[in-house]
Amino acid sequence: MARYKVKHTSILHNGKLYPEGKTINLKEEDAIKLAEFIELIPEATQSNASPNNSTKQVEPTKSNNADTNNSKGGNRDGEQ
């Protein structure tokens, strides 16, 4: 079975409703019948979707060095 994303409409399959945007596992013959309403999710994406393999990228925070220097008694404008 392959995994697909429902698009353009909801699908009622084997008594279960799959709204647009949800994923569904389908046999090849079922996928052929629903080809206009589904999009194949590539295998690499499926295996990377598990929580253990999550590789969330975090943006670095801004450095507050200039502000920190002023608050620690560093030289301020006009001071020596």
C-alpha positions, 0 to 999 in steps of 0.5 A, spaced: 500 500 500 502 507 498 500 513 502 496 519 498 494 526 500 487 527 499 486 533 494 480 537 491 474 534 495 473 529 501 473 521 499 469 516 502 473 509 502 471 503 506 466 507 510 471 512 512 471 519 510 477 522 508 477 530 508 481 534 503 488 534 506 488 528 510 492 522 508 490 515 506 493 508 504 490 505 498 492 499 494 494 500 487 487 499 484 483 503 488 489 509 487 487 508 480 480 509 481 481 515 485 487 518 481 483 525 480 482 526 487 489 524 490 496 525 490 502 520 492 506 522 498 513 520 496 517 514 500 522 519 503 517 523 505 513 518 509 519 515 512 522 522 515 515 523 517 516 519 524 517 523 530 524 520 532 527 522 525 524 529 526 530 534 523 526 541 525 531 547 523 531 552 528 533 559 526 539 562 530 537 568 535 539 575 534 545 577 538 544 582 544 551 583 545 551 591 543 545 592 548 549 587 553 555 591 553 551 597 555 548 594 561 554 591 564 558 598 565 561 598 558 563 605 555 557 609 553 556 615 548 560 621 550 563 617 556 570 615 557 
